[in-house]
Amino acid sequence: MTTTTTPRRLLPLVEPEDRRESPDWVRISMASALALRMRSGRFARPFEFGGINLLLNYASGCRSDCSYCGLARTRPGTYEDKSFIRVEWPLVRTDELVGRMARYEDRLTRLCISMVTHGRAFPDTVEITERIRARVSTPLSILVAPPTLDRNRLEIFKAAGVDMIGIGLDAVTEDLFRHHRTDVPSGGGLSWEQYWEVVDAARDVFGPWKVNCHTLVGLGETDEDMIDLFCRLAERQIFSYLFSFNPEPDSRLGDRPKAPLHRWRRIQLARHLIEDEGFGRDRFRFDDDGNLVAILGPVDDDVVERAVASGIPFMTNGCPGPSGEPGCTRPFGSYRPSEPVRDYPWPPTPDDLRRIREEMRLWEVYPPAVERRR
Amino acid sequence: MATVTVEGFPVRTEFSYDLTHHMWVEELGGERVRVGMDALGLETSGTLAHLMMVEVGTEVARGEPFGSLEAEKYVGPLVAPLSGTVLAVNADAVASPSLVQSDPYGAGWMVELSASDLEGERSGLVSGDEIVTRFAQKVTEYRLEGVLAE
């Protein structure tokens, strides 16, 4: 006699990957996972790190399809397998993460939730903010997804305990934005106007120096485009946070090279001079192609040299910690550990500064004092 | 072949170790030795992304790098536990660094050397009964340092 037995149906012991969605699950940067001891590992150079970055997670992924992004809809691979900023972002339970934050709160400097363009992103971000705020008082930023927001929703973020808002503009001109983020193969494009509406609303709701725009160097912009935007944002007391384009393998820009180091360093310096030293557009000269060809510092006060010597222009731009110190430092975020450091998550050492000066070739755009006085 | 687990990490007790740099040595007969990285060294490096190693025929000195290891947030040297000439490089490991993490004492070996002073340098390695104790001490150190997941 042959008998057939129906296999006993067992409940899954582990929640399937596609059910591990926000708000109960989030991704965290690998650096955050190391800092909270959720993963083993170390940094290439030991330093105090406390900037924790969270990313919403949905099985259906981000609705956007930006040309340079690891999470883009048309980038090959399932959303679960996609890297973001080239490395794995571990998926963790939100409540376990908040517990870790509470345990290590004394060493945390800044928390940031990155939204993605998704229909549930707003309520889930509020929910995660509330769970964090119930147990942890470290300053909290949100890198927002403008298509999911309006002024009222920004006010809800503020009421929930968020103190800074970031807008990932990335492309610094309307044409570039359209090319990389609006006219895209899938998912519907993003709107330059809508991004700026959210910048304006965030500035109104959160106040001066509480809003930042992410700007990505290496998408095809000129130095002049970049510096123009830095000046416009600084006039409105909005921070520019600099990022170096780092090609994400298999993305539409996977083969595009990074910005040359000398250009990247000069843009870092220019941003600092504009934001921290009050330089205006008239302090910079450009050639017909928009390349920076001269920085015009005051003859009797070498503010440019002082800025370089401080090392501060070359450190990561990010939201501050509780005492105003760099809070979000994104170590090895836009370069491999074996590559030259693009933005320093620690104060540059004398050796770092010597390397920075060589990389920047500042003398090409800012001659020594003797020559400037001639 | 004896593998024991020390504080959650596998250790091959018939190998010798440079526990400062987390390299193991397997004596293959004569002067020939095989070298790899132990499981604790790999764990504290993070997820491996790239391995680079010197070419066959290169002479290496004990304590000097024969290559480098790069993980997501870390890059560091692979330090020779013995002096000698490189006889073979594990091309599979270079092509797929994950192999080193999945099988560190087997298929994830790194190089084979003709040791130039095996008798003289062997005493600088940890072996025998000392392995488990010293390995456990390193785990404790790393827990205090905060480079091991909890």
Chai-1 contact restraints between the chains, C-beta under 6 A:
chainA,res_idxA,chainB,res_idxB,connection_type,confidence,min_distance_angstrom,max_distance_angstrom,comment,restraint_id
A,M30,B,E72,contact,1.0,0.0,6.0,A-B,restraint_1
A,R37,B,A149,contact,1.0,0.0,6.0,A-B,restraint_2
A,R37,B,E150,contact,1.0,0.0,6.0,A-B,restraint_3
A,R39,B,A149,contact,1.0,0.0,6.0,A-B,restraint_4
A,S40,B,E43,contact,1.0,0.0,6.0,A-B,restraint_5
A,S40,B,T44,contact,1.0,0.0,6.0,A-B,restraint_6
A,S40,B,L148,contact,1.0,0.0,6.0,A-B,restraint_7
A,S40,B,A149,contact,1.0,0.0,6.0,A-B,restraint_8
A,G41,B,G46,contact,1.0,0.0,6.0,A-B,restraint_9
A,R42,B,T44,contact,1.0,0.0,6.0,A-B,restraint_10
A,R42,B,Y74,contact,1.0,0.0,6.0,A-B,restraint_11
A,R42,B,V147,contact,1.0,0.0,6.0,A-B,restraint_12
A,F43,B,K73,contact,1.0,0.0,6.0,A-B,restraint_13
A,A44,B,Y74,contact,1.0,0.0,6.0,A-B,restraint_14
A,A44,B,V75,contact,1.0,0.0,6.0,A-B,restraint_15
A,V87,B,E72,contact,1.0,0.0,6.0,A-B,restraint_16
A,F332,B,K73,contact,1.0,0.0,6.0,A-B,restraint_17
A,P337,B,E70,contact,1.0,0.0,6.0,A-B,restraint_18
A,P337,B,Y74,contact,1.0,0.0,6.0,A-B,restraint_19
A,P337,B,V75,contact,1.0,0.0,6.0,A-B,restraint_20
A,S338,B,E70,contact,1.0,0.0,6.0,A-B,restraint_21
A,S338,B,V75,contact,1.0,0.0,6.0,A-B,restraint_22
